[in-house]
Amino acid sequence: MQGPTGVYGSIRGFLLNELWRVDLEQLSSVQRWAYKSIRFLFVLVREISQGQLTLRAMSLVYTTLLSMVPLLAVSFSVLKAFGVHNQIEPLLYNLVAPLGEQGHEIVLNLLDFVENMKVGVLGSVGLALLLYTVVSLIQKVEVSFNYVWRAKSSRPISRRFSDYLSVIMVGPVLVFSAMGLTASMMNSGIVQAVLNIEPFGSLLVLLSRLIPLLLVILAFTFAYVFVPNTRVSFGSAFVGGVVGGTLWQASGLVFAEFAAGSTKYAAIYSGFAILIMFMIWLYVSWLILLIGAQVAFYHQYPERIRLSDQRVALSGRFREQLTLLVIFQIARAFVSKAPPMTVDALSDALQAPPDRVGEAVELLASRDLLVETSSEPPEYLVARDPATVTITQLLRAIRSPNEEQAVMERRVVSTAAVDELLTGIDEAVTAQLGERTLRDCVAPDA
């Protein structure tokens, strides 16, 4: 009989070895699903345990505390224009419901701050700072989502303000419209008549109880689709939304029990106990939102589910091959007068990870072989007529070092034999390729 140490060793050995060595194609459908699920959970737990998600959730708590009153003020102003500003209070109560009576006190204080805020007194500078504080919260969320989705850059400033402000202005209206429509439907005569018919009545009652969960799932899904500065499929975002929304609802029930038994902390923290509980709930909520985003990422890119979390190092040959494939695709689109291509379009065409394609595009752009359009997302065109770019020039540009690499190369003490060998390789490549151009390689009859 194995002791605790032996059982732990067996589980660890399975998770770090056998789980990843099994050929899934040789398993039954049920076994394949089980192995995929365990692998999925393994990488998800690994991402959480590494600490980046928790650190970003903590950062978002701080930003939320700073921007909560301005955000509510802007939302309150928009909703007031539609005459539904009184409905913001029930929504806030639902968000902090796990805090119990303490949550009600927090909501009342927040609404008191909002009602006492006079936007007209702020002036143009004050109003600009208020909007900036609100936008900075969504920007922080985007940066965190971009980390999860391996997106290297955020939205340009122009798009950032237009996109963020549209969400801030339109989002509250859509949320309360959906809530109002749902309430109207449940109170309609047809629905009330159906409630008296079984089993439809019980089904509608169950559905009405699930509506808050469905709204949370849809809100999470919208965030996963809209916020990251990369393309996210709706299916993957919805899977992440289901996981995140369900976790959020379940954690609310657990946290409510914790909050109910936390009155003893008031003896230690006095009036700060409410604030501390509120900060903990904010942290849990942001962490769950990021976990859902991580689920959506791995659902969209299952090839990233692997034992090592380190990026696979590309060989020099494959990096060169991928870079050539990228510029060939872009040049072929140019020659055939097809629309310019984005990184996502190139990734789909080559069946290559978007971040690797993005690196190839950046390399080609830095060598003045590609130019980026001003569209969103950016599209790419060849910088010169493909007929004027020889493959020899192309390879030389791809292989040429950047400034940091050039400094390192100058410091390395080489030998005449190595230099002669590399020169011979370059001459052989030039002789083999001759004057063949990029256009020759992408012509329809090539």
C-alpha positions in Angstrom: 0.0 0.0 0.0 1.4 3.4 -1.0 1.8 6.1 1.6 1.0 9.8 1.1 4.5 10.4 -0.4 4.1 7.5 -2.8 0.7 8.7 -4.0 2.0 12.2 -4.4 4.9 11.0 -6.4 2.7 8.9 -8.7 0.3 11.8 -9.3 3.3 14.1 -10.0 4.8 11.6 -12.3 1.6 11.2 -14.2 1.1 15.0 -14.6 4.6 15.7 -15.7 5.3 12.7 -17.8 2.6 10.2 -18.8 -0.1 12.8 -19.4 1.9 14.4 -22.2 3.5 11.3 -23.7 0.2 9.6 -24.6 -0.8 9.6 -28.3 -4.4 10.9 -28.1 -5.2 9.5 -31.5 -4.7 6.0 -30.2 -7.3 6.5 -27.4 -11.1 6.2 -27.4 -13.2 9.3 -27.6 -14.0 9.2 -23.9 -10.3 8.7 -22.9 -9.2 11.4 -25.4 -11.7 13.9 -23.8 -10.5 13.0 -20.3 -6.8 13.5 -21.2 -7.6 16.8 -23.0 -9.6 18.0 -19.9 -6.8 17.1 -17.5 -4.2 18.8 -19.7 -6.4 21.9 -19.9 -6.8 22.1 -16.1 -3.1 21.5 -15.7 -2.0 24.5 -17.8 -4.8 26.6 -16.2 -3.6 25.9 -12.7 0.0 26.5 -13.8 -1.0 30.0 -15.2 -2.6 30.9 -11.9 0.2 29.6 -9.7 2.8 31.5 -11.6 1.4 34.7 -10.2 0.9 37.0 -13.2 -2.9 36.7 -13.2 -3.0 37.4 -9.5 -0.7 40.4 -9.7 -2.7 41.9 -12.5 -5.9 41.3 -10.6 -4.4 43.2 -7.6 -3.5 46.1 -9.9 -7.0 46.2 -11.3 -8.4 46.4 -7.7 -6.3 49.6 -7.1 -7.4 51.1 -10.4 -11.0 50.2 -9.7 -11.0 52.0 -6.4 -9.7 55.2 -8.1 -12.0 55.1 -11.0 -15.2 53.7 -9.5 -16.9 57.0 -8.6 -16.0 58.7 -11.9 -17.2 55.6 -13.8 -20.5 55.6 -11.9 -20.8 59.3 -12.5 -20.5 59.0 -16.2 -22.8 56.0 -16.3 -25.3 57.8 -14.1 -25.3 60.8 -16.4 -25.9 58.7 -19.5 -28.7 56.7 -17.8 -30.3 59.9 -16.5 -30.7 61.1 -20.1 -32.8 58.0 -20.7 -34.7 58.3 -17.4 -33.5 54.9 -16.0 -30.8 56.2 -13.6 -32.8 54.9 -10.7 -32.1 51.3 -11.8 -28.4 51.6 -11.2 -28.8 51.1 -7.5 -30.3 47.5 -7.8 -27.6 46.6 -10.2 -24.9 47.7 -7.8 -26.6 45.8 -5.0 -26.4 42.6 -7.1 -22.7 43.2 -7.8 -21.9 43.4 -4.1 -24.6 41.0 -2.9 -21.9 38.6 -1.4 -21.0 41.3 1.1 -24.4 41.2 2.6 -25.4 44.3 4.7 -21.9 45.7 4.3 -22.4 45.7 0.6 -25.5 47.9 1.0 -23.6 50.4 3.0 -20.9 50.6 0.3 -23.4 51.1 -2.4 -25.1 53.9 -0.5 -21.8 55.7 0.1 -20.9 55.3 -3.6 -24.2 56.7 -4.8 -23.9 59.5 -2.3 -20.5 60.4 -3.8 -21.9 60.3 -7.3 -25.0 62.4 -6.5 -22.8 65.1 -4.8 -20.4 65.2 -7.8 -21.2 68.4 -9.8 -19.7 67.9 -13.3 -20.3 71.6 -14.1 -18.1 72.7 -11.2 -15.2 70.6 -12.5 -14.5 72.7 -15.6 -13.0 71.4 -18.8 -9.8 70.2 -17.2 -11.6 68.4 -14.3 -14.0 66.8 -16.8 -11.1 65.6 -18.9 -9.4 64.1 -15.8 -12.6 62.4 -14.9 -12.9 60.8 -18.3 -9.2 59.9 -18.3 -9.7 58.1 -14.9 -12.6 56.1 -16.4 -10.7 55.3 -19.6 -7.6 54.2 -17.6 -9.6 51.4 -16.0 -10.5 49.9 -19.3 -7.0 50.4 -20.5 -5.7 48.4 -17.6 -8.1 45.7 -18.4 -7.0 45.7 -22.0 -3.3 45.4 -21.0 -4.2 42.4 -18.7 -6.2 40.8 -21.5 -3.4 41.5 -24.0 -1.0 39.6 -21.7 -3.3 36.6 -21.6 -3.8 36.7 -25.4 0.0 37.3 -26.1 -0.9 40.6 -27.9 2.2 42.8 -28.0 0.6 46.2 -28.5 -2.5 48.0 -27.2 -4.9 50.0 -29.3 -3.7 53.3 -30.7 -4.6 56.4 -28.6 -7.2 57.6 -31.1 -9.0 54.2 -31.1 -8.6 53.8 -27.4 -10.7 56.8 -26.5 -13.3 56.2 -29.2 -13.7 52.5 -28.4 -13.6 52.9 -24.6 -15.9 55.9 -24.5 -18.4 54.2 -26.7 -18.6 51.3 -24.3 -18.9 53.6 -21.3 -21.7 55.6 -23.0 -23.6 52.8 -24.8 -22.8 49.9 -22.4 -25.0 51.0 -19.5 -27.9 51.7 -21.9 -27.7 48.3 -23.4 -27.4 46.5 -20.0 -30.5 48.3 -18.6 -32.4 47.9 -21.8 -31.8 44.1 -21.7 -32.9 44.0 -18.0 -36.0 46.1 -18.7 -36.9 44.0 -21.7 -36.5 40.8 -19.6 -38.7 42.2 -16.8 -41.4 43.3 -19.3 -41.4 39.9 -21.0 -41.8 38.1 -17.6 -44.8 40.4 -16.7 -46.5 40.1 -20.1 -49.9 38.4 -20.3 -48.7 35.7 -22.5 -45.9 34.7 -20.2 -48.2 34.8 -17.2 -50.6 32.5 -19.0 -47.8 30.1 -19.9 -46.8 30.0 -16.2 -50.0 28.3 -15.4 -49.3 25.5 -17.9 -47.0 22.7 -16.7 -44.3 21.8 -17.4 -43.7 25.2 -19.2 -44.5 27.1 -16.0 -41.7 25.4 -14.0 -39.3 25.8 -17.0 -40.0 29.5 -17.2 -39.5 29.9 -13.5 -36.1 28.1 -13.7 -35.2 30.2 -16.7 -36.0 33.5 -14.9 -33.7 32.4 -12.1 -30.9 31.7 -14.6 -31.3 35.1 -16.2 -28.8 36.8 -13.9 -26.2 34.1 -14.7 -26.9 34.4 -18.4 -26.4 38.2 -18.2 -23.1 37.8 -16.4 -22.0 35.2 -19.0 -22.9 37.6 -21.9 -21.1 40.4 -20.2 -17.9 38.3 -19.8 -18.2 37.1 -23.4 -18.5 40.7 -24.6 -15.4 41.7 -22.6 -13.4 38.8 -24.1 -14.4 39.7 -27.6 -14.1 43.4 -27.5 -11.3 44.3 -25.0 -8.2 42.4 -26.2 -6.3 44.0 -29.1 -6.5 40.8 -31.2 -9.1 38.7 -32.9 -11.0 36.5 -30.5 -13.6 34.0 -31.9 -17.0 34.3 -30.4 -17.1 30.6 -29.6 -13.9 30.7 -27.5 -15.1 33.9 -25.8 -18.4 32.3 -25.0 -16.7 29.3 -23.5 -14.6 31.6 -21.4 -17.7 33.6 -20.5 -19.5 30.4 -19.3 -16.6 29.4 -17.2 -15.9 32.9 -15.8 -19.6 33.7 -15.3 -20.3 30.4 -13.5 -17.2 30.8 -11.3 -18.3 34.4 -10.4 -21.8 33.3 -9.4 -20.5 30.3 -7.4 -17.8 32.4 -5.7 -20.4 34.9 -4.8 -22.3 32.2 -2.8 -19.1 31.1 -1.1 -18.0 34.7 -0.4 -21.4 35.5 1.1 -20.9 32.8 3.7 -17.4 34.2 4.4 -18.7 37.7 4.7 -21.5 36.6 7.0 -19.0 35.2 9.4 -16.5 38.0 9.2 -18.1 40.3 11.8 -15.3 39.4 14.2 -12.9 41.3 11.9 -14.7 44.5 12.8 -13.2 44.3 16.3 -9.7 44.4 14.7 -10.2 46.7 11.7 -13.1 48.8 13.0 -14.6 50.8 10.1 -12.0 49.6 7.7 -13.5 46.0 7.8 -16.1 46.9 5.1 -13.5 48.4 2.8 -11.2 45.4 3.2 -14.0 43.0 2.4 -15.0 45.1 -0.6 -11.4 45.0 -1.9 -11.2 41.2 -1.4 -14.4 40.8 -3.4 -13.0 43.1 -6.2 -9.8 41.0 -6.3 -11.8 37.7 -6.6 -14.0 39.2 -9.3 -11.1 40.5 -11.4 -9.1 37.2 -10.9 -12.2 35.2 -12.2 -12.5 37.5 -15.2 -8.8 36.9 -16.1 -9.2 33.2 -15.5 -12.1 33.1 -17.9 -9.9 35.0 -20.5 -7.2 32.4 -20.0 -9.8 29.6 -20.7 -10.9 31.4 -23.8 -7.3 31.7 -25.0 -6.5 28.0 -24.6 -9.8 27.1 -26.2 -8.9 29.2 -29.3 -5.3 27.9 -29.4 -5.3 24.3 -28.1 -1.8 23.9 -29.5 -0.6 26.1 -26.7 -1.6 23.4 -24.2 1.7 21.8 -23.5 3.9 20.7 -20.6 6.3 23.6 -20.8 5.1 27.1 -20.5 8.2 28.4 -22.2 7.8 29.5 -25.9 9.1 26.9 -28.3 12.4 28.2 -29.7 12.3 28.3 -33.4 15.2 27.0 -35.4 17.0 29.5 -37.6 15.8 27.6 -40.7 12.2 27.6 -39.7 12.2 31.3 -38.6 13.7 32.1 -42.1 11.1 29.9 -43.7 8.2 31.5 -41.9 9.5 35.0 -42.7 9.7 34.1 -46.4 6.2 32.6 -46.4 4.8 35.8 -44.9 6.3 38.1 -47.5 5.4 35.7 -50.3 1.7 35.8 -49.1 1.8 39.6 -49.0 3.5 39.9 -52.3 1.1 37.5 -53.9 -1.8 39.6 -52.7 -0.1 42.6 -54.2 0.5 41.0 -57.6 -3.0 39.6 -57.9 -4.5 42.9 -56.8 -6.1 41.3 -53.7 -6.8 43.2 -50.5 -3.8 43.8 -48.2 -3.4 41.2 -45.4 -3.5 41.5 -41.6 -1.5 39.5 -39.2 -4.6 37.4 -38.4 -5.3 36.8 -42.1 -1.7 35.7 -42.6 -1.9 33.4 -39.5 -5.0 31.8 -41.0 -3.5 31.3 -44.4 -0.2 29.8 -43.0 -1.8 28.0 -40.1 0.9 29.6 -37.9 0.5 31.2 -34.4 -0.3 34.9 -34.7 2.5 36.0 -32.4 5.1 34.2 -34.5 3.6 35.8 -37.7 3.6 39.1 -36.0 7.3 38.8 -35.2 8.0 38.0 -38.9 6.0 41.0 -40.0 7.9 43.2 -37.6 11.2 41.9 -38.9 10.3 42.6 -42.5 8.9 46.1 -41.7 12.1 46.9 -39.8 14.1 46.0 -42.9 11.9 48.3 -45.1 10.4 45.4 -47.0 6.9 45.9 -45.7 4.8 49.0 -44.9 1.9 49.2 -42.5 -1.4 50.8 -43.4 -3.3 53.1 -41.0 -6.3 50.8 -40.9 -7.5 49.0 -37.8 -6.3 46.3 -37.6 -3.2 47.2 -39.6 -2.8 45.7 -43.0 0.6 45.2 -44.7 1.9 45.9 -48.2 5.2 45.3 -49.9 7.3 48.4 -49.7 8.7 48.1 -53.2 7.6 46.5 -56.5 8.3 42.7 -56.0 10.0 42.8 -59.5 12.8 45.0 -58.0 13.5 42.8 -55.0 15.8 39.9 -55.6 15.6 36.8 -53.4 19.3 37.3 -52.6 18.6 40.8 -51.3 15.6 39.5 -49.4 17.6 36.8 -47.7 20.4 39.3 -46.9 17.9 41.7 -45.3 16.3 38.9 -43.3 19.7 37.6 -42.0 21.2 41.0 -41.4 21.6 41.7 -37.6 19.8 44.5 -35.8 21.9 47.1 -33.9 22.2 45.1 -30.7 23.1 41.9 -32.6 25.7 43.9 -34.7 27.4 45.1 -31.6 27.6 41.6 -30.3 29.0 40.3 -33.6 31.7 42.9 -33.6 32.8 41.9 -30.1 33.0 38.2 -30.9 36.6 37.1 -31.9 36.1 35.2 -35.2 38.7 33.2 -37.2 39.7 33.3 -40.8 38.4 29.8 -41.4 34.9 30.6 -40.1 34.7 33.9 -42.0 35.9 32.1 -45.2 33.2 29.4 -44.7 30.4 31.9 -44.2 31.5 33.9 -47.2 31.5 30.7 -49.3 28.0 29.9 -48.2 26.8 33.4 -49.2 28.4 33.2 -52.6 26.9 29.7 -53.2 23.4 31.0 -52.3 23.9 34.0 -54.6 25.1 31.8 -57.5 22.2 29.4 -57.0 19.5 32.1 -56.9 21.0 34.4 -59.5 18.7 37.4 -60.3 15.5 35.6 -59.3 13.1 38.2 -57.9 10.2 38.1 -55.4 7.7 38.6 -58.2 9.1 35.5 -60.0 8.3 33.4 -56.9 4.8 34.7 -56.4 3.7 34.9 -60.1 0.6 32.8 -60.8 2.6 30.4 -63.0 5.4 30.1 -60.4 
